[in-house]
Amino acid sequence: MSQEIRPITKILVANRGEIALRVMRTAREMGLATVAVHSEADAHAPFVHAADEAVCVGPAPSNESYLVIEHIVQAALDTGADAIHPGYGFLSENSAFAEAVEAAGIRFIGPHPHAIQVMGSKLAAKDAVAQRNIPMVPGTEGAVSDPADAKREAERIGFPLLIKASAGGGGKGMRAVHDPALLEEELQRAISEAERSFGDGAVFIERLVQQPRHIEIQVLCDMHGNAVHLFERECSIQRRHQKVVEEAPSALLDDDLRKAMGQCAIEVARSCSYVGAGTVEFLVDASREFFFLEMNTRLQVEHPVTELITGVDLVKEQIRIAEGHTLSFKQEDLTIQGHALELRVYAEDVPGGFLPSTGTLTRYSPPSGPGIRVDDGVVEGGEVSMHYDPMLAKLCTHGQTREAAIERMLRAIEDYEVHGVDTTLDFGHFAVNHEAFRSGQFDTGFVAEHFTPEKLTRPWPCDDDTAAELILGAVARVGESEKPRFEETSNVGAWRLRVR
């Protein structure tokens, strides 16, 4: 690999929403020009206005715009962009896209296509790390499709077990099997779902880790052979196998376990000659034994919590690495500074099963203040479309202690106003304020074990008589033109008083 320093002057961001704005923010601080690509539906979105140039790449559906490789590459060529940052989602882990970018003589701000390809397949990833003393969950060595083979492997591995799509993600093509009699049926379901979702029906079987914690390690690797880890994030609060609340560091890890997992993460990255920012994911069981899960070859949604506890701008490091620079620091230079939380603010109907909620943002006012960071991509009056991921923003808080970060998060949620769509804000308040979370005694089964829609109703902080007196007093203090408004929240049966 070349070690020549080749400065980047203009970056095309092959993404939308909050991550496009996030990348542009750092690019601007580095004095670099930016190009936005957008669909027809996003023509007036905040990230489009934030860029120096913008190119429409197709209609609203992502498979006709953001996922069309030829349109993205041509936009870069037409605007003279010498680098492309893929963000996350869309084409960020598509090796064909990385190859097309490089073939056009444009820098891809991410790993080489080979690394994307290897780590994009769970089976290939397991093969790559097999010789590096990386702990892995007991399972099959290759894909399984024949029921008889599946039965023999299941007897060897032991129940309960998990059937997983090799090319999968987000819980698709994943089936837990507790009853041996259901193995064949669940195998066929997993294969069918994997084929529909990824065009690849390859599945494998592994032991189901009991009471798992989802811990991931952020890594950075340059072109000169240097690699560091930036400690861990915990992502165990999930719905439908997708993360909702993340934090750094984890309440579970001590220094010894953190060091061991960090070194394993670096070895995983080296197994595919990784370059750039990546995340190595692990499961940790009830006995604190950890197992390699997969590697995400891109920036993660939850990267802000790592930035908050380390002071490192991960996007800046990605850009510097793509230019050919060595890392700005060594492992011993990195320390954990306080504690950070992130709540993904989705436009979702939580009581209805976390289903997407669409509509116009008739009111949008995010919180601000010390220790609060909001990465968003929407504005008041904007439309929440059915065409894209329903995440509106990432609400992050930082404090000197975990308790301080939690209290700051609860206050920030209270101050966050979103009207026009349902959101996960109240669920976030429930989760972060729950005794299991506060104590650090939780796992990926948190939602199934602790949550029901009825629990979103928060009681008055005082008795009914006192509440009535407060309301009457508020009414008496305001003029006719400033009547207090009772606003229905996304809480089931809950109301709140607004006096403006």
C-alpha positions in Angstrom: 0.0 0.0 0.0 1.2 3.5 -0.8 2.3 5.7 2.1 2.2 8.9 0.0 0.2 11.8 1.5 -2.5 12.8 -1.0 -4.5 15.7 0.4 -8.3 15.6 -0.2 -10.0 18.8 -1.3 -13.6 17.9 -1.9 -15.7 15.2 -0.3 -19.0 13.8 -1.7 -21.1 12.4 1.1 -23.0 9.3 -0.3 -25.7 9.5 2.3 -28.5 11.6 3.7 -29.9 13.1 7.0 -28.0 13.4 10.2 -24.9 11.4 9.1 -24.5 13.5 6.0 -24.6 16.7 8.1 -22.2 15.1 10.6 -19.5 14.4 8.0 -20.0 17.8 6.4 -19.4 19.5 9.8 -16.0 17.9 10.2 -15.1 18.5 6.5 -15.9 22.2 6.9 -13.7 22.4 10.0 -10.9 20.8 8.0 -11.3 23.4 5.2 -12.7 20.9 2.7 -15.5 21.5 0.2 -18.5 19.1 0.3 -21.0 17.7 -2.2 -24.4 16.3 -1.2 -26.3 13.8 -3.3 -30.0 13.6 -2.8 -33.2 12.1 -4.0 -36.1 14.1 -5.3 -37.8 13.8 -2.0 -34.8 15.2 -0.1 -34.3 18.2 -2.4 -35.0 20.7 0.4 -33.5 18.7 3.3 -31.1 20.4 5.7 -28.1 18.3 4.6 -28.6 19.5 1.0 -28.5 23.1 2.0 -25.5 22.5 4.2 -23.3 21.3 1.3 -21.3 23.5 -1.1 -22.9 21.7 -4.0 -25.8 19.2 -4.4 -26.7 16.7 -7.1 -30.0 14.9 -7.5 -29.4 11.2 -8.1 -33.0 9.9 -8.6 -36.5 9.5 -7.3 -37.5 9.0 -3.7 -37.1 5.2 -3.4 -33.5 4.5 -2.3 -33.1 1.7 -4.8 -33.5 4.4 -7.5 -31.3 7.0 -5.9 -29.0 6.5 -2.9 -28.3 2.9 -3.8 -27.5 3.4 -7.5 -23.7 3.2 -7.7 -23.4 4.6 -11.1 -25.3 7.8 -10.2 -23.2 8.4 -7.1 -19.9 7.9 -8.8 -20.9 10.1 -11.7 -22.0 12.9 -9.3 -18.5 12.8 -7.8 -16.9 13.0 -11.3 -19.2 15.8 -12.4 -18.4 17.9 -9.3 -14.7 17.2 -9.2 -14.9 15.5 -5.8 -11.7 13.6 -5.1 -13.2 11.5 -2.2 -16.4 9.8 -1.2 -17.5 9.3 2.4 -20.3 6.6 2.5 -21.6 7.3 6.0 -23.5 4.3 7.3 -26.3 2.3 5.8 -27.0 2.5 2.0 -23.7 1.6 0.2 -21.3 1.9 3.1 -20.6 -1.8 3.3 -20.9 -2.6 -0.4 -17.6 -3.8 -1.7 -18.8 -3.3 -5.3 -19.3 0.4 -4.5 -15.9 0.8 -3.0 -14.4 -0.9 -6.1 -16.3 1.4 -8.4 -15.1 4.5 -6.5 -11.5 3.4 -6.6 -11.8 2.5 -10.3 -13.0 6.0 -11.0 -9.8 7.4 -9.4 -11.7 8.7 -6.4 -10.6 8.0 -2.8 -13.1 5.9 -0.7 -13.1 7.0 2.9 -13.3 3.6 4.3 -11.7 0.2 4.2 -10.5 -1.6 1.0 -13.1 -3.6 -0.9 -11.4 -6.9 0.2 -12.0 -6.1 3.9 -15.6 -5.1 3.3 -16.2 -8.4 1.4 -14.5 -10.6 4.1 -16.3 -9.0 7.0 -19.6 -8.7 5.1 -20.0 -12.4 5.4 -20.2 -13.8 8.9 -18.9 -17.1 7.7 -15.9 -15.6 5.8 -15.2 -13.4 8.9 -15.1 -16.4 11.2 -12.7 -18.1 8.8 -10.5 -15.0 8.7 -10.1 -14.7 12.5 -10.0 -18.5 13.2 -6.2 -18.6 13.4 -5.8 -15.6 15.7 -7.0 -17.0 19.0 -10.2 -15.0 18.8 -13.0 -16.5 21.0 -16.0 -17.5 19.0 -19.4 -18.9 19.9 -19.4 -22.7 19.2 -21.2 -23.4 15.9 -21.0 -24.8 12.4 -17.9 -24.1 10.3 -19.9 -23.5 7.2 -23.4 -22.9 5.8 -26.1 -25.4 6.5 -29.2 -26.1 4.4 -29.9 -29.8 4.7 -32.2 -30.6 7.7 -30.3 -33.8 8.4 -27.0 -31.9 8.6 -28.7 -29.3 10.8 -29.9 -31.9 13.2 -26.5 -33.5 13.6 -24.8 -30.1 14.1 -27.5 -29.1 16.6 -26.9 -32.2 18.7 -23.2 -31.4 18.7 -23.6 -27.7 19.6 -26.5 -28.2 22.0 -29.8 -26.4 22.5 -30.9 -23.6 22.7 -29.3 -22.5 19.4 -29.4 -19.7 16.9 -29.8 -19.9 13.1 -28.2 -16.9 11.5 -28.0 -15.6 7.9 -24.4 -15.3 6.8 -25.0 -12.1 4.9 -27.4 -10.8 7.5 -27.9 -7.9 9.8 -30.6 -6.2 11.9 -32.0 -9.5 13.0 -33.2 -10.6 9.6 -32.6 -14.3 8.8 -32.1 -15.0 12.5 -34.1 -17.6 14.4 -33.7 -18.8 18.0 -34.6 -22.5 18.5 -35.3 -23.9 21.9 -37.2 -27.0 20.9 -35.5 -29.6 18.7 -38.8 -30.5 17.1 -38.9 -27.0 15.5 -35.4 -27.0 14.1 -36.3 -27.9 10.5 -39.2 -25.4 10.3 -37.1 -22.6 11.7 -34.2 -23.5 9.4 -36.4 -23.1 6.3 -37.8 -19.8 7.6 -34.3 -18.4 8.2 -33.2 -19.5 4.7 -36.2 -18.0 3.0 -35.9 -14.7 4.9 -32.2 -14.5 4.1 -32.9 -15.0 0.4 -35.6 -12.3 0.4 -33.5 -9.8 2.4 -30.0 -10.3 1.1 -30.3 -12.4 -2.0 -28.2 -15.0 -0.2 -29.8 -17.9 1.6 -26.6 -19.2 3.3 -27.2 -19.7 7.1 -25.2 -21.2 9.9 -25.9 -22.5 13.4 -24.3 -21.5 16.6 -25.1 -21.8 20.3 -27.5 -19.3 21.7 -25.6 -17.2 24.3 -27.7 -16.9 27.4 -28.3 -13.4 29.0 -25.9 -11.8 26.5 -24.6 -8.3 26.7 -23.8 -6.6 23.3 -20.4 -5.0 23.6 -18.6 -3.4 20.6 -15.0 -2.0 20.3 -14.2 0.9 18.1 -10.9 0.5 16.1 -8.9 2.8 13.9 -6.2 1.5 11.5 -4.0 3.5 9.2 -2.1 2.5 6.0 1.2 2.2 7.9 0.3 -0.8 10.1 -0.8 1.2 13.1 -4.0 0.1 14.9 -5.6 1.3 18.1 -8.9 0.6 19.9 -10.9 3.5 21.4 -12.5 1.4 24.2 -16.0 -0.1 24.2 -19.7 0.9 23.7 -22.5 -1.2 25.1 -25.6 -1.6 22.9 -27.7 -4.1 24.8 -31.0 -2.1 24.8 -32.5 -3.2 21.6 -35.8 -3.8 19.8 -36.1 -6.2 17.0 -32.3 -6.9 17.3 -31.7 -3.2 16.5 -30.0 -0.8 19.0 -32.0 2.0 20.7 -29.8 3.1 23.7 -26.0 3.0 23.7 -23.4 4.0 26.2 -19.6 4.3 26.7 -18.0 2.8 28.6 -19.9 -0.3 29.6 -21.0 -0.7 33.2 -20.0 -4.4 32.8 -16.3 -4.2 31.9 -13.4 -3.8 34.2 -9.9 -2.8 33.0 -8.7 -6.4 32.4 -11.7 -7.4 30.3 -11.6 -4.1 28.4 -7.9 -4.6 27.6 -8.5 -8.2 26.4 -11.5 -7.3 24.2 -9.6 -4.3 22.8 -6.7 -6.5 21.8 -9.0 -9.0 20.2 -10.7 -6.3 18.2 -7.3 -5.1 16.9 -6.5 -8.7 15.9 -9.8 -9.0 14.1 -9.0 -5.8 12.1 -5.6 -7.1 11.2 -7.0 -10.4 10.0 -8.4 -8.6 6.9 -5.7 -5.9 6.7 -8.2 -3.3 7.7 -7.8 0.4 7.1 -10.0 3.2 8.5 -12.6 3.2 11.3 -14.4 0.0 12.1 -16.3 -1.7 14.9 -15.8 -5.2 16.2 -18.9 -6.6 18.0 -18.9 -9.1 20.7 -21.4 -10.9 23.0 -20.5 -11.3 26.6 -22.3 -14.0 28.6 -23.5 -14.1 32.2 -20.1 -15.5 33.3 -18.3 -12.5 31.6 -16.9 -14.7 28.8 -16.8 -12.9 25.5 -17.3 -14.1 21.9 -16.6 -12.5 18.5 -19.8 -11.7 16.7 -19.0 -9.6 13.6 -17.1 -6.6 12.3 -18.9 -3.6 10.9 -16.7 -2.0 8.2 -17.9 1.6 8.6 -18.7 4.3 11.0 -21.3 3.3 13.5 -24.5 5.2 14.3 -23.4 5.3 17.9 -19.9 6.7 17.3 -20.7 10.0 19.1 -20.4 8.4 22.6 -16.9 7.2 21.7 -16.1 10.8 20.6 -17.5 12.2 23.9 -15.4 10.0 26.1 -12.1 10.1 24.1 -12.2 13.6 22.6 -11.4 12.1 19.2 -13.2 13.2 16.0 -13.6 9.9 14.3 -14.6 11.4 11.0 -11.5 13.6 11.0 -9.4 10.5 11.6 -11.2 8.7 8.7 -10.3 11.5 6.4 -6.7 11.7 7.5 -6.2 8.0 7.1 -7.7 8.2 3.6 -5.1 10.9 2.8 -2.3 8.6 3.9 -1.5 10.0 7.3 -0.5 8.0 10.3 -2.9 7.9 13.3 -2.8 11.1 15.4 -2.2 9.2 18.6 -1.0 5.9 20.1 -2.9 3.5 22.3 -1.3 4.8 25.4 -2.4 8.3 24.6 -6.1 7.4 24.9 -8.0 7.6 28.1 -11.7 7.3 29.1 -13.0 10.7 30.1 -16.4 10.4 31.9 -19.4 8.6 30.6 -21.7 9.1 27.6 -25.2 7.9 26.6 -26.9 7.9 23.3 -30.7 7.6 22.6 -31.7 7.0 19.0 -34.8 9.2 18.5 -36.9 7.3 16.0 -40.2 8.4 14.5 -41.9 5.2 15.7 -45.2 4.2 17.3 -43.8 2.4 20.4 -47.1 1.2 21.8 -48.0 -0.1 18.3 -44.9 -2.3 18.2 -42.1 0.3 17.3 -43.7 0.7 13.8 -42.5 3.7 11.7 -44.5 6.9 12.1 -44.7 9.4 9.2 -46.0 12.9 8.9 -45.1 16.6 9.2 -43.0 17.9 12.1 -45.3 20.5 13.3 -43.0 21.2 16.2 -39.3 20.3 16.5 -37.2 21.7 19.3 -34.2 19.7 20.4 -32.6 20.3 23.8 -29.3 22.1 24.3 -26.8 22.9 27.1 -23.7 21.6 28.8 -23.0 17.9 28.1 -25.8 17.6 25.5 -25.1 16.7 21.9 -27.9 16.3 19.3 -27.0 14.9 15.8 -30.1 15.4 13.8 -31.1 15.9 10.2 -34.6 17.3 10.4 -36.2 20.7 11.0 -39.6 22.0 12.1 -42.0 21.8 9.1 -40.1 18.9 7.5 -41.7 15.7 6.3 -40.8 12.3 7.8 -41.0 10.0 4.8 -41.9 6.4 4.5 -39.0 5.9 2.1 -36.1 6.1 4.6 -35.0 5.0 8.0 -37.2 6.6 10.7 -34.4 7.9 12.8 -34.8 11.6 13.4 -31.8 12.2 15.6 -29.3 10.9 18.1 -29.6 12.5 21.5 -26.3 12.2 23.5 -25.3 13.3 26.9 -21.9 13.3 28.7 -21.1 13.5 32.4 -18.2 12.9 34.7 -20.0 9.8 36.0 -22.5 7.3 34.6 -25.2 8.6 37.0 -24.5 12.2 35.9 -24.9 11.2 32.2 -28.2 9.4 33.0 -29.7 12.4 34.9 -28.6 14.7 32.1 -30.2 12.3 29.5 -33.5 12.3 31.5 -33.6 16.1 31.6 -32.7 16.3 27.9 -35.6 14.0 27.0 -38.0 16.1 29.0 -36.8 19.2 27.1 -37.0 17.6 23.6 -40.2 18.6 21.8 -41.4 16.7 18.7 -44.9 17.0 17.5 -46.5 15.6 14.3 -45.1 12.1 14.6 -44.7 9.5 17.4 -41.2 9.0 18.7 -39.1 6.8 21.0 -38.3 9.6 23.4 -40.7 8.4 26.1 -39.4 4.8 25.7 -35.9 6.2 26.1 -36.9 7.9 29.3 -38.4 4.6 30.5 -35.3 2.6 29.6 -32.6 4.9 31.0 -34.6 5.5 34.2 -35.3 1.8 34.8 -33.7 0.2 37.8 -32.2 -2.5 35.7 -30.4 0.0 33.5 -29.4 2.3 36.4 -27.9 -0.7 38.3 -26.1 -2.0 35.1 -27.8 -5.3 35.6 -29.4 -5.8 32.1 -28.9 -7.6 28.9 -30.3 -7.8 25.3 -33.5 -9.2 26.7 -34.3 -5.9 28.4 -37.3 -4.9 26.2 -38.9 -8.4 26.4 -38.3 -8.7 30.1 -39.2 -5.2 31.4 -41.2 -3.3 28.8 -44.9 -3.1 28.0 -46.6 -0.1 26.4 -48.6 0.6 29.6 -45.3 1.4 31.3 -44.8 4.5 29.2 -47.3 6.4 31.3 -45.4 8.5 33.8 -47.3 9.4 37.0 -47.8 13.0 38.3 -44.9 14.0 40.5 -47.4 14.9 43.2 -50.9 13.9 44.4 -54.0 14.8 42.5 -55.1 17.6 44.8 -51.7 19.3 44.5 -51.7 18.8 40.7 -55.1 20.5 40.4 -53.9 23.4 42.4 -50.8 23.8 40.2 -53.0 23.7 37.0 -55.5 26.3 38.4 -52.6 28.5 39.5 -51.0 28.4 36.0 -54.3 29.2 34.4 -54.8 32.2 36.7 -51.3 33.6 36.0 -51.5 33.8 32.2 -53.6 36.2 30.1 -56.3 35.2 27.6 -53.7 35.3 24.7 -51.4 33.0 26.5 -53.7 30.2 27.5 -51.9 27.1 28.8 -52.1 24.1 26.4 -52.7 20.5 27.4 -50.7 18.4 24.9 -51.2 14.7 24.4 -47.8 13.0 24.6 -46.8 9.7 23.0 -47.4 8.2 26.4 -50.4 6.0 26.7 -53.1 8.1 28.4 -50.6 10.7 29.5 -50.9 14.5 29.2 -48.6 17.4 30.0 -49.2 21.1 30.6 -47.4 23.6 28.4 -47.5 27.3 29.4 -45.9 29.6 26.8 
